[in-house]
Amino acid sequence: ICSMDKEVLNEVFRLLPEGCSPRYMSNSGKAEEWRLRGLVPYLKHIGLWGKRRFEKTIPVEYLLGSKMQRINLLQGLMDTDGTVSKSGTLQYGSTSHRLLNQIRGLVQSLGGTARIGSKKSPSYTTASGDKKRGRDFWTLSFKLPSSIPVSRLPRHLERCKYLAPTRKY
């Protein structure tokens, strides 16, 4: 794992499955890199080992957890790969459309609203000068009720815009 956020590292270390242990590798000046010994068997067990970015999914049992477990799942996703724009928009981008559909369902299960934006097909130039098409990429934008903390990171929480409370007549 590589992160510049102590909050993320501490939470990962706290939640490591039994038999896993962190080993410090290096610090690039911005982020610390840690190796998580013993994690591969667990990732194989839940079907996530060897998946490429566009193949990422969330195991179904995680999506069916208690409300607190689902909040923790969303926080982990946002803390590691999510963004909160300066205007307060919550976003998660991925080359896995299935993952984004799962996160949309997760947000909705917590009382939020979400939509997946149109796909982008980036291109890049190789070292030899050839132009290549990259993988399709989608962005999920969403809002949550103010009772749901979307992240553990102070910089995310400061920017969040939440859904207005619904009025009951």
Disulfide bonds with the S-S distance in Angstrom:
none
